[in-house]
Amino acid sequence: QIFVSVSDVYEPAADGTADNVFISRSYDATSHFETVYADVRDLYRRITGQELVLQKRAKMDEASA
C-alpha cells in the first residue's frame, strides 16, 4: 500500500449522557460511509436510549391502498 497522506481521526472523550453534549467521531475515507452510518446509529442510541430502525418508505400508490 502507498500512503498519500495521514489524517488524525478524533472521537469524543465522553459519551455525552452526563452533560447532554453528544459529539460524533471525525469522518474517515471509507468509500460507502460505513463508519459514518455506525456513528449515526451510536449517536441516536446515546441520545434516545433506543436503537435506530430504518425502514423503506411505502410508495405513494402503496400507502393509499
N, C-alpha and C positions, 0 to 999 in steps of 0.2 A: 504494500500500500504506500501511497505517496500522500503526505500531509501538506496541504497548501497553506493552511493556517490553523491555529489553535485558538479556541474561544473558551472563556470561562463559562460554566453553567452554574447558575445560582439557584438555591432553593431556600424557602423560609426557615428561620431558626425555630419557630414555634408553629403549632397547628392552627392557632387563631381562636380556639374555643375559649380561652381565658379572657381575652380582651376584645373579641369580635372583630379582629383585623385579620382578614383572610387574604393571603398573598399567594399567587401562583408561582410555579417554578419558571425559570427562564426557558425560552424556546431553543430547540436544537435543530439540527439539519436532517431529521428523519423525513423521508420522501412523502409519506402519506399521513403525516400528523398523528402517528400512533401515540407518541408520548404526550402530545397536547390533549388528545382525547382522554387519555388516562388521567391527566392532571385536572381536566374539567370535571370528570367523574369524581375524583378525590375532593375537589373544592365543593361540589354540590353536596357530597356526603357530609363533609365537615360543617357546612353551613346549615343544612336542613336536618341532618341526622337520618336521612333516608337515602337509599340507593337511587341513582338516576336511571330511569327506564325510558328509552327512546323507542317509539313505535312509528311505523309508516302511517302517514295520514291516509284516510279514505279519499278517493277521488270524489269530485262534486256529484257525479251521477250515482255513485255508490252510497253517498251519505243521505240522499233523498229517498232511497228505496226502502 
